[in-house]
Amino acid sequence: MRNNAELVLRRITLFAAAAFLLTLTACYFHNTPFFPSTEGFHTVKDSPFESGERSINGIAGNGEVLVAVSNGGTVAWSADTGLTWNAVAAENIKDNFNDGIRFNAVTWGSGYFLAVGAEGRAAYSSDGINWQAGVIGPMSPKNILCVAAGSIGGRTVFAAAGQDGRLAHATDSPAGPWYMADQTPFGFVQDFGDDVLALAWGEIKGNGIFVAAGTNGRIAILKDLSGKWYGARAGTGQTFRTVAFGNERFIAAGDNGLIKYSLDPLSYTWTTVKDEILELRSVMGMTFDPAINQFILYTADSVVGFSEFGDSWRASNFKTWHVGGFTAPESISSVACSASRIFLGGSRGTIVYSN
C-alpha cells in the first residue's frame, strides 16, 4: 500500500510539474510570436520615416544601437531597443549624394553598419548616427540588393551583391577596396547574369562562408579570400529571395513556397521542404533569432512563419491584426532580431516590434 501511495504521489507531483511548465510555456509563447497575438507586438509611434516612404528595406543592430533604412533615402537609429527612433540628419551623412541613397539593405559586422542601395551607392557608420557615403565601385551603376558581414580565415569580410550577378567583397573595412569576380555561378558580369537577391554568412564545420542566392535557383558560395564564388543551381529553376543561417544550417527560400536547407552548402546538397502551412506562398525575407532559437520569415501576403530547423513552420497572418491599438504594416519588407526583440519593417514607414 505504501509503495502504491508513493507511486500515486509521484505521479501527481510529475503531473503538477508538467502542468506548470505548460502554463509557463503558454505565457512565454503568448508574449512572443510563436503564436502571435496583439499583446505580443507593438507599433512604433512617431516613426521618423515619412508616410510617403514606400518601405523600410532593412533593420540591423549591434546590441546597443539599431539602424533602419528605407528606399525613400531615410536612415534612422534607436538607442532604446527600438522603442523610439530618430532620423539621421542630412549633415551627418558625409559626402552624401544630392538625391540621397535609395537603400535596399543594411547589416552590422565587426564595428560597422553598412547600408547599400541603388546605383552601387552605399554608406557605413560605426555608431549608426554619423555616416560616410560613397559608391562600391565594382557594383556601380547596378543596384546593390543585399549585403552581409562575417569572417573568413580570421579576417572580417563584407559582401555585397545585386543586379546582373555582381558579387563583391571587401576585407577588414566597408571602406574597401572592394573586389568583384568577372564570372560567378550567376553568370558573366558583362553578359548580364542572374540577379543576386540574398546573402548570408555562417560557420559550417568551423569555417566561415557566405551563401548568395537569387534568380533561376542560383546559389553561390564564398569560402576563401580569393574572390572566387563557387556553386550551382540548388535543384530548382525558381527564384530564391532570401537566405539565413542558424542552428548549423543555411535556409534559402523564395517563390511559390520554395524552401530548401543545407547542412553543408559546400557539398551543393540542399533538401527541399514542403510545408502545409506556407503552401505556395512566396517567401520574401528571413532571419534567425538566437534568443528564441528560431528562423523567422515573412511572405508576400504578410504571413509570418517560425521554425527551429526550417523543416516545419508555424505561421500567422499579420494582415488580420488591427485590434487593440496594434496596426500591422500594409506589407512587410524586412525582418530583423536585436536587443531581444523581433522587428518587422513595412510600407509607409511602419516598424513593428515584439515584447
C-alpha positions as CSV (number, residue, x, y, z in Angstrom):
1,M,0.0,0.0,0.0
2,R,2.8,2.4,0.9
3,N,4.5,1.8,-2.4
4,N,1.2,2.4,-4.3
5,A,0.7,5.6,-2.3
6,E,4.2,6.8,-3.1
7,L,3.7,6.0,-6.8
8,V,0.4,7.9,-6.9
9,L,2.1,10.9,-5.1
10,R,5.0,10.8,-7.5
11,R,2.6,10.8,-10.5
12,I,0.7,13.7,-9.0
13,T,3.9,15.6,-8.5
14,L,5.1,15.0,-12.1
15,F,1.7,16.0,-13.4
16,A,1.8,19.2,-11.5
17,A,5.3,20.0,-12.7
18,A,4.3,19.3,-16.3
19,A,1.2,21.5,-15.9
20,F,3.4,24.3,-14.5
21,L,5.8,24.0,-17.4
22,L,2.9,24.0,-19.9
23,T,1.5,27.1,-18.3
24,L,4.9,28.8,-18.3
25,T,5.4,27.9,-21.9
26,A,2.0,29.2,-22.8
27,C,2.7,32.5,-21.1
28,Y,6.1,32.8,-22.8
29,F,4.6,32.0,-26.2
30,H,1.8,34.5,-25.6
31,N,4.4,37.3,-25.5
32,T,6.5,36.1,-28.4
33,P,5.5,35.5,-32.0
34,F,5.4,31.6,-31.9
35,F,1.6,32.0,-31.6
36,P,1.3,35.8,-32.3
37,S,-1.2,38.0,-30.6
38,T,-1.7,41.7,-30.5
39,E,-0.4,41.8,-26.9
40,G,2.9,40.4,-28.2
41,F,3.6,43.1,-30.8
42,H,3.6,46.9,-30.8
43,T,3.7,49.6,-33.5
44,V,6.4,52.3,-33.2
45,K,4.8,55.6,-32.6
46,D,6.1,58.7,-34.3
47,S,8.2,56.8,-36.9
48,P,10.8,59.1,-38.4
49,F,10.0,57.6,-41.8
50,E,7.6,59.8,-43.7
51,S,4.3,58.2,-44.8
52,G,5.4,58.7,-48.4
53,E,8.3,56.2,-47.9
54,R,7.4,53.1,-49.8
55,S,9.1,50.6,-47.5
56,I,11.7,50.0,-44.8
57,N,14.0,47.7,-46.5
58,G,16.5,46.8,-43.7
59,I,16.9,46.8,-40.0
60,A,20.2,45.8,-38.2
61,G,21.5,46.1,-34.6
62,N,24.8,45.7,-32.7
63,G,23.3,45.1,-29.3
64,E,23.3,48.8,-28.4
65,V,22.1,50.7,-31.4
66,L,19.5,49.8,-34.1
67,V,19.5,51.2,-37.6
68,A,16.7,51.1,-40.1
69,V,16.9,52.2,-43.8
70,S,14.3,52.9,-46.5
71,N,14.1,53.1,-50.2
72,G,13.0,56.7,-49.7
73,G,16.5,57.5,-48.6
74,T,15.9,57.9,-44.8
75,V,18.3,56.4,-42.2
76,A,17.0,56.2,-38.6
77,W,18.6,54.9,-35.4
78,S,17.3,53.8,-32.0
79,A,19.3,53.5,-28.7
80,D,16.4,52.2,-26.5
81,T,15.9,48.7,-28.0
82,G,13.7,50.0,-30.8
83,L,11.0,51.8,-28.8
84,T,11.8,55.3,-30.2
85,W,13.6,56.2,-33.4
86,N,15.5,59.3,-34.7
87,A,16.2,60.2,-38.3
88,V,19.8,60.7,-39.2
89,A,20.3,64.3,-40.1
90,A,21.5,65.0,-43.7
91,E,24.6,66.8,-42.4
92,N,25.6,63.6,-40.6
93,I,25.9,61.7,-43.9
94,K,29.3,62.9,-45.2
95,D,29.7,63.2,-48.9
96,N,26.1,62.2,-49.5
97,F,24.6,62.4,-52.9
98,N,22.4,65.3,-53.9
99,D,19.4,62.9,-54.3
100,G,20.4,60.6,-51.4
101,I,20.5,56.8,-51.5
102,R,17.6,54.6,-52.1
103,F,18.5,51.9,-49.6
104,N,17.8,48.2,-50.2
105,A,19.5,46.5,-47.2
106,V,21.7,47.1,-44.1
107,T,23.9,44.9,-42.0
108,W,26.2,45.1,-38.9
109,G,29.6,43.4,-38.7
110,S,32.9,43.9,-36.8
111,G,32.3,47.5,-35.8
112,Y,30.4,48.9,-38.7
113,F,26.9,49.3,-40.1
114,L,26.9,49.0,-43.9
115,A,23.8,50.1,-45.8
116,V,23.6,49.6,-49.6
117,G,21.2,50.7,-52.3
118,A,20.6,51.7,-55.9
119,E,23.3,52.5,-58.5
120,G,26.0,51.0,-56.4
121,R,25.7,53.5,-53.7
122,A,26.4,52.7,-50.0
123,A,27.1,54.3,-46.6
124,Y,28.8,53.0,-43.5
125,S,28.9,54.0,-39.8
126,S,30.5,52.9,-36.6
127,D,27.7,54.3,-34.4
128,G,24.6,54.5,-36.6
129,I,24.5,58.3,-36.3
130,N,27.4,59.6,-38.3
131,W,27.8,58.1,-41.8
132,Q,30.2,58.1,-44.7
133,A,28.6,57.8,-48.1
134,G,30.1,56.6,-51.4
135,V,30.0,54.1,-54.2
136,I,31.0,50.4,-54.1
137,G,33.0,50.7,-57.3
138,P,32.6,47.2,-58.8
139,M,28.9,47.3,-58.2
140,S,28.2,50.7,-59.9
141,P,26.0,51.6,-61.7
142,K,23.9,48.5,-60.9
143,N,21.6,48.2,-57.8
144,I,23.0,46.6,-54.7
145,L,20.2,44.4,-53.5
146,C,21.7,42.6,-50.4
147,V,24.6,42.8,-48.0
148,A,26.2,40.6,-45.3
149,A,29.2,40.6,-42.9
150,G,31.2,37.9,-41.3
151,S,34.7,36.4,-41.2
152,I,36.8,34.1,-43.3
153,G,40.2,32.8,-42.3
154,G,40.2,35.1,-39.2
155,R,39.6,38.3,-41.2
156,T,36.4,40.4,-41.3
157,V,34.7,40.2,-44.7
158,F,31.8,42.4,-46.0
159,A,29.9,41.1,-49.1
160,A,27.6,42.9,-51.4
161,A,25.6,41.7,-54.3
162,G,22.8,42.6,-56.7
163,Q,21.8,43.0,-60.3
164,D,23.4,41.0,-63.2
165,G,25.1,38.6,-60.8
166,R,27.5,41.1,-59.4
167,L,29.2,39.8,-56.2
168,A,31.8,41.9,-54.4
169,H,33.7,41.7,-51.2
170,A,36.0,43.8,-49.0
171,T,38.2,42.8,-46.1
172,D,38.6,44.5,-42.7
173,S,36.6,47.6,-43.5
174,P,33.5,48.6,-45.6
175,A,35.6,51.5,-46.9
176,G,37.2,48.9,-49.2
177,P,38.9,48.3,-51.5
178,W,36.2,46.1,-53.0
179,Y,36.9,43.3,-55.3
180,M,34.5,41.6,-57.8
181,A,34.8,38.4,-59.8
182,D,34.0,38.7,-63.5
183,Q,32.5,35.3,-63.5
184,T,30.3,33.7,-60.8
185,P,27.7,30.9,-60.7
186,F,25.2,33.7,-61.6
187,G,27.0,34.2,-64.9
188,F,29.4,36.6,-66.6
189,V,29.0,40.2,-65.4
190,Q,29.5,41.6,-68.9
191,D,26.7,39.3,-70.2
192,F,24.1,40.4,-67.6
193,G,23.9,37.4,-65.3
194,D,21.1,36.3,-63.0
195,D,20.3,38.7,-60.1
196,V,21.6,38.0,-56.6
197,L,18.8,38.7,-54.2
198,A,20.1,37.5,-50.8
199,L,23.3,37.0,-48.8
200,A,24.0,35.3,-45.5
201,W,27.1,34.4,-43.5
202,G,27.6,31.4,-41.2
203,E,30.0,28.8,-39.9
204,I,30.0,25.3,-41.3
205,K,32.4,22.8,-39.6
206,G,34.2,25.7,-38.0
207,N,34.8,27.6,-41.3
208,G,33.1,30.8,-42.2
209,I,31.3,31.0,-45.6
210,F,29.0,33.4,-47.4
211,V,26.0,32.0,-49.3
212,A,24.4,34.0,-52.1
213,A,21.0,33.1,-53.6
214,G,18.9,34.6,-56.4
215,T,17.0,34.1,-59.6
216,N,16.7,30.8,-61.5
217,G,17.6,28.8,-58.5
218,R,21.2,30.1,-58.4
219,I,23.4,29.5,-55.3
220,A,26.9,30.8,-54.9
221,I,29.5,30.4,-52.0
222,L,32.5,32.4,-51.0
223,K,34.7,30.2,-48.9
224,D,38.1,32.0,-49.1
225,L,39.6,35.4,-49.9
226,S,40.5,34.6,-53.5
227,G,37.3,36.3,-54.5
228,K,36.1,33.3,-56.4
229,W,32.5,32.2,-55.8
230,Y,31.6,28.6,-56.2
231,G,28.2,26.9,-56.8
232,A,25.4,25.7,-58.9
233,R,21.6,25.5,-59.0
234,A,20.1,24.0,-55.9
235,G,17.8,21.7,-57.8
236,T,15.3,24.3,-58.9
237,G,14.7,26.9,-61.5
238,Q,12.6,29.1,-59.3
239,T,13.8,32.3,-57.7
240,F,15.4,32.4,-54.2
241,R,14.6,35.7,-52.4
242,T,16.1,35.2,-49.0
243,V,18.7,33.2,-47.2
244,A,19.6,32.9,-43.5
245,F,21.9,30.9,-41.2
246,G,21.2,29.3,-37.8
247,N,21.2,26.0,-36.0
248,E,24.2,24.9,-38.1
249,R,22.3,25.2,-41.4
250,F,21.5,27.6,-44.2
251,I,17.9,28.0,-45.3
252,A,17.1,29.5,-48.7
253,A,13.5,30.4,-49.7
254,G,11.6,32.2,-52.4
255,D,8.8,32.0,-54.9
256,N,5.8,29.6,-54.7
257,G,6.7,28.0,-51.4
258,L,10.3,27.4,-52.3
259,I,12.2,26.4,-49.2
260,K,15.5,24.5,-49.1
261,Y,18.0,23.9,-46.3
262,S,21.6,22.7,-46.3
263,L,23.9,21.5,-43.5
264,D,26.8,21.8,-45.9
265,P,26.4,24.1,-48.9
266,L,30.0,23.3,-50.0
267,S,28.7,19.9,-51.0
268,Y,25.9,21.5,-53.1
269,T,23.4,19.4,-51.2
270,W,20.0,21.1,-50.5
271,T,16.9,19.4,-49.0
272,T,13.5,20.6,-50.2
273,V,10.9,21.4,-47.6
274,K,7.2,21.1,-48.4
275,D,5.3,22.9,-45.7
276,E,1.5,22.7,-45.5
277,I,1.1,26.0,-43.7
278,L,3.1,28.1,-46.0
279,E,1.9,26.2,-49.1
280,L,2.7,28.1,-52.3
281,R,3.3,31.5,-50.7
282,S,6.3,33.5,-51.9
283,V,8.8,34.0,-49.1
284,M,10.4,37.4,-49.3
285,G,12.7,37.7,-46.2
286,M,14.1,35.7,-43.4
287,T,16.4,35.9,-40.4
288,F,17.5,33.8,-37.4
289,D,16.9,34.8,-33.8
290,P,19.4,33.2,-31.4
291,A,17.4,34.4,-28.4
292,I,14.5,32.1,-29.2
293,N,16.4,29.7,-31.4
294,Q,14.0,30.2,-34.3
295,F,14.1,31.1,-38.0
296,I,11.6,33.9,-38.8
297,L,10.3,34.5,-42.3
298,Y,7.6,36.7,-43.9
299,T,5.7,36.2,-47.2
300,A,4.4,38.4,-49.9
301,D,1.0,38.3,-48.3
302,S,2.2,39.3,-44.8
303,V,2.2,35.8,-43.3
304,V,5.0,35.4,-40.7
305,G,6.4,32.0,-40.0
306,F,8.6,30.5,-37.3
307,S,10.7,27.3,-37.3
308,E,13.6,25.9,-35.3
309,F,15.2,23.9,-38.2
310,G,13.2,25.0,-41.3
311,D,11.6,21.7,-41.9
312,S,8.1,22.7,-40.5
313,W,6.7,26.1,-39.8
314,R,4.1,27.8,-37.5
315,A,2.6,30.9,-39.0
316,S,0.2,33.8,-38.5
317,N,-1.3,36.3,-40.9
318,F,-0.3,39.9,-39.8
319,K,-2.9,41.5,-42.1
320,T,-5.6,40.5,-39.8
321,W,-4.0,42.3,-36.8
322,H,-5.8,45.6,-36.5
323,V,-7.3,45.5,-33.0
324,G,-6.2,46.6,-29.6
325,G,-4.3,49.6,-30.9
326,F,-1.9,47.4,-32.9
327,T,-1.6,48.3,-36.6
328,A,0.3,45.9,-38.9
329,P,2.0,47.3,-41.9
330,E,0.1,47.0,-45.2
331,S,3.0,44.9,-46.4
332,I,6.2,43.6,-44.7
333,S,9.5,44.5,-46.4
334,S,12.1,43.5,-43.7
335,V,12.7,41.4,-40.6
336,A,15.5,41.5,-38.0
337,C,16.3,40.5,-34.5
338,S,18.2,42.5,-32.0
339,A,18.1,43.6,-28.3
340,S,15.9,40.5,-27.5
341,R,13.2,41.8,-29.8
342,I,11.9,40.9,-33.3
343,F,11.4,43.8,-35.7
344,L,9.3,44.0,-38.8
345,G,9.7,46.9,-41.2
346,G,7.0,47.6,-43.7
347,S,5.2,50.0,-46.0
348,R,4.6,53.7,-45.2
349,G,7.4,53.8,-42.6
350,T,5.8,51.3,-40.3
351,I,8.0,49.5,-37.7
352,V,6.6,46.7,-35.5
353,Y,8.4,45.2,-32.5
354,S,7.8,42.3,-30.2
355,N,7.8,42.4,-26.4
